[in-house]
Amino acid sequence: MGVQEFQRLYQEQAGPVYRFVFSKVGNREDAEDLTSHIFLKAVSGIHQERSPQKMSTWLFLVARTTIADYWRAHYRLPTDSLDALLETGWEGPAEEELIAPSDRPLERVQRILEGLPERYRKVLICRFLLKLSLRDTAVSMGTTVATIKTLQFRALKRAADLEYVVTEQQGVAM
């Protein structure tokens, strides 16, 4: 591909590639930088002849891998400070410090289940604690699978609301 073909490709594809990148990273500066990197990578791999449609598809594949690299680097956490703490003999927080008494999972589940109406409680117990299928839960409760789906959805919503209220009352930020 010659310079003129590359210029045409850039003019045709820079806007769509930029919009795609922006939709994935959410800010203008990074989207502009990544779009530049994508076209720089494209220059090095452009020696193969491709149709315009295949070139566009290939360019978006380059964009996807560039965005993946960006997020991989973005979320890579430095471990230097943890290593330094461990070298000084720190063993981490005691188990009691990790879980406050009011945050123990079994107690939270019990508290939430007690706050639910009987049918909601039963559907959640059958589905998630007893691990029954939708059909088995429906048979157990004497109703239809469609009703169980609806009850499960409503029960989960009510349980989430209860958890939020309890958490707010305790002053714990989630």
PyRosetta script that sets phi, psi and omega in degrees:
from pyrosetta import init, pose_from_sequence

init()
pose = pose_from_sequence("MGVQEFQRLYQEQAGPVYRFVFSKVGNREDAEDLTSHIFLKAVSGIHQERSPQKMSTWLFLVARTTIADYWRAHYRLPTDSLDALLETGWEGPAEEELIAPSDRPLERVQRILEGLPERYRKVLICRFLLKLSLRDTAVSMGTTVATIKTLQFRALKRAADLEYVVTEQQGVAM")
pose.set_psi(1, 131.7)
pose.set_omega(1, -179.7)
pose.set_phi(2, -85.9)
pose.set_psi(2, 178.0)
pose.set_omega(2, -179.2)
pose.set_phi(3, -61.3)
pose.set_psi(3, -43.5)
pose.set_omega(3, -178.2)
pose.set_phi(4, -64.7)
pose.set_psi(4, -41.1)
pose.set_omega(4, 178.4)
pose.set_phi(5, -64.5)
pose.set_psi(5, -39.6)
pose.set_omega(5, 178.7)
pose.set_phi(6, -65.4)
pose.set_psi(6, -41.0)
pose.set_omega(6, 177.8)
pose.set_phi(7, -60.9)
pose.set_psi(7, -41.6)
pose.set_omega(7, 178.6)
pose.set_phi(8, -64.7)
pose.set_psi(8, -43.4)
pose.set_omega(8, 177.4)
pose.set_phi(9, -59.4)
pose.set_psi(9, -45.6)
pose.set_omega(9, -179.8)
pose.set_phi(10, -61.3)
pose.set_psi(10, -46.0)
pose.set_omega(10, -179.3)
pose.set_phi(11, -62.6)
pose.set_psi(11, -38.3)
pose.set_omega(11, -178.5)
pose.set_phi(12, -77.4)
pose.set_psi(12, -34.9)
pose.set_omega(12, -170.1)
pose.set_phi(13, -106.4)
pose.set_psi(13, -13.5)
pose.set_omega(13, -176.6)
pose.set_phi(14, -59.9)
pose.set_psi(14, -44.6)
pose.set_omega(14, 179.7)
pose.set_phi(15, -62.3)
pose.set_psi(15, -54.0)
pose.set_omega(15, 179.1)
pose.set_phi(16, -61.4)
pose.set_psi(16, -38.7)
pose.set_omega(16, 179.1)
pose.set_phi(17, -65.8)
pose.set_psi(17, -44.3)
pose.set_omega(17, 179.0)
pose.set_phi(18, -59.3)
pose.set_psi(18, -46.9)
pose.set_omega(18, -179.5)
pose.set_phi(19, -61.3)
pose.set_psi(19, -40.4)
pose.set_omega(19, 177.6)
pose.set_phi(20, -61.8)
pose.set_psi(20, -47.9)
pose.set_omega(20, -179.3)
pose.set_phi(21, -63.8)
pose.set_psi(21, -44.1)
pose.set_omega(21, 180.0)
pose.set_phi(22, -59.6)
pose.set_psi(22, -38.8)
pose.set_omega(22, -179.9)
pose.set_phi(23, -65.4)
pose.set_psi(23, -22.4)
pose.set_omega(23, -178.5)
pose.set_phi(24, -94.5)
pose.set_psi(24, -28.3)
pose.set_omega(24, -177.1)
pose.set_phi(25, -108.1)
pose.set_psi(25, -23.9)
pose.set_omega(25, 171.3)
pose.set_phi(26, 81.2)
pose.set_psi(26, 5.0)
pose.set_omega(26, 174.9)
pose.set_phi(27, -144.4)
pose.set_psi(27, 149.0)
pose.set_omega(27, -171.9)
pose.set_phi(28, -63.7)
pose.set_psi(28, -45.1)
pose.set_omega(28, -175.0)
pose.set_phi(29, -62.0)
pose.set_psi(29, -49.1)
pose.set_omega(29, 179.9)
pose.set_phi(30, -66.5)
pose.set_psi(30, -38.0)
pose.set_omega(30, 179.0)
pose.set_phi(31, -62.3)
pose.set_psi(31, -41.4)
pose.set_omega(31, 178.4)
pose.set_phi(32, -65.4)
pose.set_psi(32, -44.5)
pose.set_omega(32, 179.2)
pose.set_phi(33, -61.9)
pose.set_psi(33, -46.1)
pose.set_omega(33, -178.3)
pose.set_phi(34, -66.6)
pose.set_psi(34, -37.0)
pose.set_omega(34, 177.3)
pose.set_phi(35, -62.2)
pose.set_psi(35, -41.1)
pose.set_omega(35, 176.1)
pose.set_phi(36, -61.5)
pose.set_psi(36, -44.6)
pose.set_omega(36, 178.9)
pose.set_phi(37, -61.9)
pose.set_psi(37, -38.2)
pose.set_omega(37, -179.5)
pose.set_phi(38, -62.6)
pose.set_psi(38, -45.5)
pose.set_omega(38, -179.6)
pose.set_phi(39, -71.4)
pose.set_psi(39, -29.8)
pose.set_omega(39, 174.1)
pose.set_phi(40, -66.5)
pose.set_psi(40, -41.5)
pose.set_omega(40, 175.7)
pose.set_phi(41, -64.1)
pose.set_psi(41, -37.2)
pose.set_omega(41, -178.9)
pose.set_phi(42, -63.3)
pose.set_psi(42, -38.2)
pose.set_omega(42, -179.8)
pose.set_phi(43, -60.5)
pose.set_psi(43, -41.4)
pose.set_omega(43, -177.3)
pose.set_phi(44, -71.9)
pose.set_psi(44, -24.2)
pose.set_omega(44, -178.9)
pose.set_phi(45, -108.2)
pose.set_psi(45, 16.1)
pose.set_omega(45, -172.0)
pose.set_phi(46, -90.3)
pose.set_psi(46, 1.4)
pose.set_omega(46, -175.7)
pose.set_phi(47, -63.6)
pose.set_psi(47, -20.2)
pose.set_omega(47, 179.5)
pose.set_phi(48, -83.9)
pose.set_psi(48, 144.0)
pose.set_omega(48, 177.3)
pose.set_phi(49, -80.9)
pose.set_psi(49, 128.3)
pose.set_omega(49, 178.3)
pose.set_phi(50, -136.8)
pose.set_psi(50, 152.5)
pose.set_omega(50, 174.4)
pose.set_phi(51, -70.8)
pose.set_psi(51, 162.1)
pose.set_omega(51, 179.4)
pose.set_phi(52, -56.3)
pose.set_psi(52, -38.6)
pose.set_omega(52, 179.0)
pose.set_phi(53, -66.1)
pose.set_psi(53, -44.7)
pose.set_omega(53, 178.9)
pose.set_phi(54, -67.0)
pose.set_psi(54, -35.2)
pose.set_omega(54, 178.4)
pose.set_phi(55, -63.6)
pose.set_psi(55, -43.0)
pose.set_omega(55, 178.3)
pose.set_phi(56, -63.0)
pose.set_psi(56, -45.3)
pose.set_omega(56, 178.7)
pose.set_phi(57, -61.0)
pose.set_psi(57, -45.3)
pose.set_omega(57, -179.9)
pose.set_phi(58, -62.3)
pose.set_psi(58, -40.1)
pose.set_omega(58, 179.8)
pose.set_phi(59, -62.3)
pose.set_psi(59, -39.5)
pose.set_omega(59, 178.3)
pose.set_phi(60, -72.0)
pose.set_psi(60, -28.6)
pose.set_omega(60, 172.6)
pose.set_phi(61, -66.1)
pose.set_psi(61, -42.0)
pose.set_omega(61, 175.4)
pose.set_phi(62, -60.8)
pose.set_psi(62, -41.5)
pose.set_omega(62, 179.0)
pose.set_phi(63, -61.4)
pose.set_psi(63, -45.2)
pose.set_omega(63, -179.5)
pose.set_phi(64, -60.7)
pose.set_psi(64, -44.3)
pose.set_omega(64, -180.0)
pose.set_phi(65, -69.0)
pose.set_psi(65, -34.7)
pose.set_omega(65, 177.6)
pose.set_phi(66, -65.7)
pose.set_psi(66, -42.3)
pose.set_omega(66, 177.9)
pose.set_phi(67, -65.2)
pose.set_psi(67, -40.8)
pose.set_omega(67, 177.6)
pose.set_phi(68, -61.1)
pose.set_psi(68, -42.7)
pose.set_omega(68, 177.1)
pose.set_phi(69, -62.3)
pose.set_psi(69, -40.4)
pose.set_omega(69, 179.2)
pose.set_phi(70, -59.6)
pose.set_psi(70, -50.0)
pose.set_omega(70, -177.5)
pose.set_phi(71, -69.2)
pose.set_psi(71, -34.7)
pose.set_omega(71, 177.4)
pose.set_phi(72, -61.0)
pose.set_psi(72, -45.4)
pose.set_omega(72, 179.2)
pose.set_phi(73, -69.5)
pose.set_psi(73, -36.9)
pose.set_omega(73, -177.9)
pose.set_phi(74, -64.0)
pose.set_psi(74, -38.9)
pose.set_omega(74, -176.0)
pose.set_phi(75, -95.9)
pose.set_psi(75, 1.4)
pose.set_omega(75, 176.5)
pose.set_phi(76, -71.1)
pose.set_psi(76, 119.7)
pose.set_omega(76, -176.0)
pose.set_phi(77, -94.4)
pose.set_psi(77, 138.4)
pose.set_omega(77, 176.2)
pose.set_phi(78, -68.9)
pose.set_psi(78, 138.4)
pose.set_omega(78, -179.4)
pose.set_phi(79, -108.3)
pose.set_psi(79, 4.0)
pose.set_omega(79, -176.6)
pose.set_phi(80, -57.8)
pose.set_psi(80, -45.2)
pose.set_omega(80, -175.9)
pose.set_phi(81, -68.5)
pose.set_psi(81, -37.5)
pose.set_omega(81, 177.5)
pose.set_phi(82, -66.4)
pose.set_psi(82, -43.4)
pose.set_omega(82, 178.2)
pose.set_phi(83, -59.8)
pose.set_psi(83, -41.3)
pose.set_omega(83, 179.8)
pose.set_phi(84, -63.6)
pose.set_psi(84, -41.3)
pose.set_omega(84, 178.4)
pose.set_phi(85, -63.9)
pose.set_psi(85, -43.0)
pose.set_omega(85, -179.4)
pose.set_phi(86, -65.9)
pose.set_psi(86, -35.6)
pose.set_omega(86, 178.6)
pose.set_phi(87, -66.6)
pose.set_psi(87, -28.6)
pose.set_omega(87, 179.6)
pose.set_phi(88, -82.6)
pose.set_psi(88, -0.9)
pose.set_omega(88, 176.6)
pose.set_phi(89, 103.5)
pose.set_psi(89, 0.0)
pose.set_omega(89, 179.1)
pose.set_phi(90, -66.4)
pose.set_psi(90, 133.3)
pose.set_omega(90, -177.0)
pose.set_phi(91, -106.6)
pose.set_psi(91, 5.7)
pose.set_omega(91, -179.1)
pose.set_phi(92, 93.2)
pose.set_psi(92, 172.5)
pose.set_omega(92, -178.5)
pose.set_phi(93, -70.3)
pose.set_psi(93, 149.1)
pose.set_omega(93, 175.5)
pose.set_phi(94, -68.4)
pose.set_psi(94, 155.0)
pose.set_omega(94, -177.4)
pose.set_phi(95, -58.4)
pose.set_psi(95, -35.8)
pose.set_omega(95, 179.4)
pose.set_phi(96, -62.6)
pose.set_psi(96, -31.1)
pose.set_omega(96, 179.8)
pose.set_phi(97, -75.4)
pose.set_psi(97, -26.7)
pose.set_omega(97, -177.4)
pose.set_phi(98, -74.2)
pose.set_psi(98, -38.3)
pose.set_omega(98, -176.3)
pose.set_phi(99, -123.9)
pose.set_psi(99, 113.0)
pose.set_omega(99, 175.5)
pose.set_phi(100, -69.2)
pose.set_psi(100, 151.2)
pose.set_omega(100, -178.0)
pose.set_phi(101, -53.2)
pose.set_psi(101, -38.3)
pose.set_omega(101, -177.9)
pose.set_phi(102, -77.7)
pose.set_psi(102, -7.3)
pose.set_omega(102, -178.0)
pose.set_phi(103, -106.8)
pose.set_psi(103, 9.1)
pose.set_omega(103, 178.5)
pose.set_phi(104, -65.9)
pose.set_psi(104, 131.5)
pose.set_omega(104, -172.4)
pose.set_phi(105, -54.4)
pose.set_psi(105, -46.1)
pose.set_omega(105, -177.6)
pose.set_phi(106, -64.2)
pose.set_psi(106, -38.5)
pose.set_omega(106, 178.6)
pose.set_phi(107, -67.3)
pose.set_psi(107, -39.3)
pose.set_omega(107, 178.6)
pose.set_phi(108, -64.2)
pose.set_psi(108, -44.6)
pose.set_omega(108, 179.3)
pose.set_phi(109, -61.4)
pose.set_psi(109, -46.7)
pose.set_omega(109, -179.8)
pose.set_phi(110, -60.2)
pose.set_psi(110, -44.4)
pose.set_omega(110, -179.6)
pose.set_phi(111, -62.3)
pose.set_psi(111, -41.8)
pose.set_omega(111, 179.9)
pose.set_phi(112, -67.8)
pose.set_psi(112, -45.4)
pose.set_omega(112, -179.2)
pose.set_phi(113, -61.4)
pose.set_psi(113, -38.7)
pose.set_omega(113, 179.3)
pose.set_phi(114, -64.9)
pose.set_psi(114, -26.2)
pose.set_omega(114, -179.7)
pose.set_phi(115, -84.5)
pose.set_psi(115, -4.2)
pose.set_omega(115, -177.2)
pose.set_phi(116, -95.2)
pose.set_psi(116, 152.4)
pose.set_omega(116, 171.4)
pose.set_phi(117, -60.7)
pose.set_psi(117, 156.0)
pose.set_omega(117, -174.4)
pose.set_phi(118, -53.2)
pose.set_psi(118, -46.9)
pose.set_omega(118, -177.8)
pose.set_phi(119, -66.0)
pose.set_psi(119, -39.1)
pose.set_omega(119, 178.4)
pose.set_phi(120, -65.1)
pose.set_psi(120, -43.9)
pose.set_omega(120, 179.6)
pose.set_phi(121, -59.9)
pose.set_psi(121, -45.7)
pose.set_omega(121, -177.1)
pose.set_phi(122, -65.3)
pose.set_psi(122, -42.1)
pose.set_omega(122, -179.1)
pose.set_phi(123, -65.2)
pose.set_psi(123, -38.1)
pose.set_omega(123, 178.9)
pose.set_phi(124, -70.2)
pose.set_psi(124, -38.4)
pose.set_omega(124, 177.5)
pose.set_phi(125, -63.8)
pose.set_psi(125, -46.9)
pose.set_omega(125, -180.0)
pose.set_phi(126, -62.5)
pose.set_psi(126, -46.4)
pose.set_omega(126, -173.8)
pose.set_phi(127, -75.0)
pose.set_psi(127, -43.4)
pose.set_omega(127, -169.5)
pose.set_phi(128, -107.5)
pose.set_psi(128, -29.7)
pose.set_omega(128, 178.5)
pose.set_phi(129, -92.1)
pose.set_psi(129, -41.8)
pose.set_omega(129, 177.8)
pose.set_phi(130, -89.2)
pose.set_psi(130, -11.7)
pose.set_omega(130, 178.6)
pose.set_phi(131, 57.5)
pose.set_psi(131, 41.3)
pose.set_omega(131, 176.7)
pose.set_phi(132, -80.9)
pose.set_psi(132, 151.5)
pose.set_omega(132, 175.7)
pose.set_phi(133, -71.3)
pose.set_psi(133, 169.4)
pose.set_omega(133, 176.3)
pose.set_phi(134, -58.7)
pose.set_psi(134, -44.9)
pose.set_omega(134, -177.8)
pose.set_phi(135, -63.5)
pose.set_psi(135, -45.9)
pose.set_omega(135, -179.6)
pose.set_phi(136, -64.8)
pose.set_psi(136, -37.0)
pose.set_omega(136, 176.8)
pose.set_phi(137, -65.1)
pose.set_psi(137, -41.2)
pose.set_omega(137, 178.4)
pose.set_phi(138, -62.2)
pose.set_psi(138, -43.5)
pose.set_omega(138, 178.5)
pose.set_phi(139, -63.2)
pose.set_psi(139, -45.6)
pose.set_omega(139, -179.2)
pose.set_phi(140, -59.5)
pose.set_psi(140, -37.1)
pose.set_omega(140, -176.7)
pose.set_phi(141, -96.3)
pose.set_psi(141, -1.7)
pose.set_omega(141, 177.6)
pose.set_phi(142, 68.3)
pose.set_psi(142, 41.6)
pose.set_omega(142, -178.6)
pose.set_phi(143, -143.3)
pose.set_psi(143, -170.4)
pose.set_omega(143, -177.8)
pose.set_phi(144, -96.1)
pose.set_psi(144, 163.2)
pose.set_omega(144, 177.3)
pose.set_phi(145, -62.0)
pose.set_psi(145, -40.2)
pose.set_omega(145, 179.4)
pose.set_phi(146, -61.0)
pose.set_psi(146, -40.3)
pose.set_omega(146, 178.5)
pose.set_phi(147, -66.2)
pose.set_psi(147, -38.8)
pose.set_omega(147, 178.9)
pose.set_phi(148, -63.4)
pose.set_psi(148, -41.8)
pose.set_omega(148, 178.2)
pose.set_phi(149, -59.1)
pose.set_psi(149, -44.5)
pose.set_omega(149, 179.9)
pose.set_phi(150, -65.7)
pose.set_psi(150, -46.5)
pose.set_omega(150, 179.0)
pose.set_phi(151, -60.6)
pose.set_psi(151, -42.3)
pose.set_omega(151, 180.0)
pose.set_phi(152, -61.6)
pose.set_psi(152, -45.6)
pose.set_omega(152, 179.4)
pose.set_phi(153, -59.8)
pose.set_psi(153, -48.4)
pose.set_omega(153, -178.9)
pose.set_phi(154, -66.1)
pose.set_psi(154, -38.0)
pose.set_omega(154, 179.9)
pose.set_phi(155, -65.7)
pose.set_psi(155, -42.3)
pose.set_omega(155, 178.5)
pose.set_phi(156, -64.5)
pose.set_psi(156, -40.3)
pose.set_omega(156, 178.4)
pose.set_phi(157, -63.5)
pose.set_psi(157, -46.0)
pose.set_omega(157, 179.5)
pose.set_phi(158, -64.6)
pose.set_psi(158, -39.3)
pose.set_omega(158, 178.8)
pose.set_phi(159, -63.8)
pose.set_psi(159, -41.2)
pose.set_omega(159, 177.7)
pose.set_phi(160, -64.1)
pose.set_psi(160, -40.7)
pose.set_omega(160, 177.8)
pose.set_phi(161, -63.3)
pose.set_psi(161, -42.5)
pose.set_omega(161, 178.4)
pose.set_phi(162, -62.9)
pose.set_psi(162, -43.0)
pose.set_omega(162, 179.6)
pose.set_phi(163, -61.7)
pose.set_psi(163, -40.8)
pose.set_omega(163, 179.4)
pose.set_phi(164, -63.2)
pose.set_psi(164, -45.5)
pose.set_omega(164, -178.8)
pose.set_phi(165, -63.2)
pose.set_psi(165, -45.5)
pose.set_omega(165, -180.0)
pose.set_phi(166, -63.4)
pose.set_psi(166, -42.4)
pose.set_omega(166, 179.9)
pose.set_phi(167, -63.3)
pose.set_psi(167, -43.1)
pose.set_omega(167, 178.3)
pose.set_phi(168, -62.7)
pose.set_psi(168, -39.9)
pose.set_omega(168, 179.5)
pose.set_phi(169, -64.6)
pose.set_psi(169, -32.7)
pose.set_omega(169, -179.7)
pose.set_phi(170, -83.3)
pose.set_psi(170, -11.4)
pose.set_omega(170, -179.4)
pose.set_phi(171, 75.6)
pose.set_psi(171, 24.3)
pose.set_omega(171, -179.7)
pose.set_phi(172, -95.7)
pose.set_psi(172, 130.1)
pose.set_omega(172, 177.4)
pose.set_phi(173, -88.3)
pose.set_psi(173, 131.6)
pose.set_omega(173, 179.6)
pose.set_phi(174, -98.4)
pose.dump_pdb("model.pdb")
